[in-house]
């Protein structure tokens, strides 16, 4: 019997509750998840175990997620990426597209939207425009 592949996802978010919620949701969905709070930890992890997908928050302590991604790319990391942001800003979305980000998810992101976006992104496909609609997925929604 063929064994299904467990995709490795690196979640980078400085908000403890968001990071924990996303990590738990993705783990329950069958992904192998590493979650880190900042750019330095993420930069180290991307080389220790090259993830299949980066899930970055835009606003991180010390630097934004796109600057982190740019540093990772300059150092040779090629993992595809999705970006979380709590703001609607065309400049952020344009910058993300220039860096090859597969999609921008607007917080709060519904659990179904998050899982669908990741399923698309781990295949290396770009999310369709307007993919993420802001919906609330409280941590209590998870078992």
C-alpha positions as CSV (number, residue, x, y, z in Angstrom):
1,X,0.0,0.0,0.0
2,X,1.4,3.4,-1.0
3,X,2.0,5.8,1.9
4,X,0.7,9.3,1.6
5,X,3.4,12.0,1.8
6,X,3.3,14.3,4.8
7,X,4.1,17.8,3.7
8,X,6.4,19.8,5.9
9,X,5.1,23.4,6.7
10,X,7.1,26.1,8.5
11,X,4.7,28.5,10.2
12,X,6.2,31.9,11.1
13,X,4.1,34.2,13.2
14,X,5.0,36.2,16.3
15,X,1.5,36.1,17.7
16,X,1.5,33.1,20.1
17,X,-2.2,32.3,19.8
18,X,-2.3,32.5,16.0
19,X,0.8,30.4,15.7
20,X,-0.5,27.8,18.1
21,X,-3.9,27.7,16.4
22,X,-2.5,27.4,12.9
23,X,0.1,24.7,14.0
24,X,-2.6,22.7,15.7
25,X,-5.0,22.9,12.8
26,X,-2.4,21.9,10.2
27,X,-1.2,19.0,12.4
28,X,-4.7,17.7,12.8
29,X,-5.1,18.0,9.0
30,X,-2.1,15.7,8.6
31,X,0.8,18.1,7.9
32,X,4.2,18.0,9.6
33,X,4.4,21.4,11.2
34,X,7.2,23.5,12.7
35,X,6.1,26.8,14.2
36,X,8.5,29.6,15.1
37,X,7.9,33.2,16.4
38,X,10.5,35.2,14.6
39,X,12.7,35.7,11.5
40,X,15.8,34.5,13.2
41,X,14.3,31.1,14.2
42,X,12.7,30.8,10.8
43,X,15.9,31.5,8.9
44,X,17.6,28.8,10.9
45,X,14.8,26.2,10.5
46,X,14.5,26.6,6.7
47,X,18.0,25.1,6.3
48,X,17.7,22.4,9.0
49,X,14.7,20.8,7.3
50,X,13.8,22.4,4.0
51,X,10.0,22.8,4.3
52,X,7.6,22.1,1.5
53,X,5.8,25.4,2.3
54,X,6.5,28.6,4.3
55,X,3.5,30.2,5.9
56,X,4.7,33.7,6.9
57,X,3.0,36.5,8.8
58,X,3.7,39.9,7.2
59,X,4.2,41.7,10.5
60,X,7.0,40.1,12.5
61,X,9.1,41.5,15.3
62,X,12.3,42.9,13.8
63,X,11.4,42.6,10.1
64,X,8.5,41.9,7.9
65,X,7.7,38.5,6.4
66,X,8.6,39.6,2.9
67,X,12.0,40.9,3.9
68,X,12.6,37.6,5.7
69,X,11.5,35.7,2.5
70,X,13.8,37.9,0.4
71,X,16.8,37.0,2.8
72,X,15.9,33.3,2.5
73,X,15.8,33.5,-1.3
74,X,19.1,35.3,-1.4
75,X,20.6,32.5,0.7
76,X,19.3,29.9,-1.6
77,X,16.0,28.7,0.0
78,X,13.5,27.8,-2.6
79,X,10.4,26.7,-0.5
80,X,7.2,28.1,-1.9
81,X,5.4,30.6,0.4
82,X,2.0,31.9,1.5
83,X,1.7,35.2,3.3
84,X,-0.7,36.1,6.1
85,X,-1.6,39.8,6.6
86,X,-4.1,41.6,8.8
87,X,-4.1,44.6,6.4
88,X,-5.4,45.1,2.9
89,X,-2.6,46.8,1.1
90,X,-2.0,46.6,-2.7
91,X,1.7,47.4,-2.2
92,X,2.1,44.4,0.1
93,X,0.3,42.1,-2.4
94,X,2.4,43.5,-5.3
95,X,5.6,43.0,-3.4
96,X,4.5,39.4,-2.5
97,X,3.7,38.6,-6.1
98,X,7.2,40.0,-7.2
99,X,8.8,37.6,-4.7
100,X,6.9,34.6,-6.0
101,X,4.5,34.2,-3.0
102,X,1.7,31.8,-4.1
103,X,-1.0,33.8,-2.3
104,X,-1.8,36.4,0.3
105,X,-4.3,35.3,3.0
106,X,-6.1,38.1,4.9
107,X,-6.5,37.7,8.6
108,X,-8.7,36.4,10.1
109,X,-8.7,33.4,7.8
110,X,-11.3,30.7,8.1
111,X,-10.0,27.3,8.7
112,X,-11.5,25.9,5.5
113,X,-9.9,28.7,3.5
114,X,-6.5,28.1,5.2
115,X,-6.6,24.3,4.5
116,X,-7.7,24.9,0.9
117,X,-5.0,27.4,0.3
118,X,-2.3,25.1,1.7
119,X,-3.6,22.2,-0.4
120,X,-3.2,24.4,-3.5
121,X,0.2,25.8,-2.4
122,X,1.9,22.5,-1.6
123,X,1.3,21.6,-5.3
124,X,3.2,24.8,-6.2
125,X,0.1,26.5,-7.6
126,X,-0.8,30.1,-7.2
127,X,-4.0,30.9,-5.4
128,X,-6.7,32.5,-7.5
129,X,-7.3,36.3,-7.1
130,X,-9.5,37.1,-4.1
131,X,-9.1,33.6,-2.7
132,X,-9.2,34.4,1.0
133,X,-12.2,36.1,2.4
134,X,-12.0,37.4,5.9
135,X,-13.9,35.0,8.1
136,X,-13.4,34.2,11.8
137,X,-12.1,30.8,12.8
138,X,-11.8,30.9,16.6
139,X,-9.4,28.5,18.3
140,X,-12.3,26.9,20.1
141,X,-13.4,25.6,16.7
142,X,-10.7,22.9,16.9
143,X,-11.1,19.8,19.0
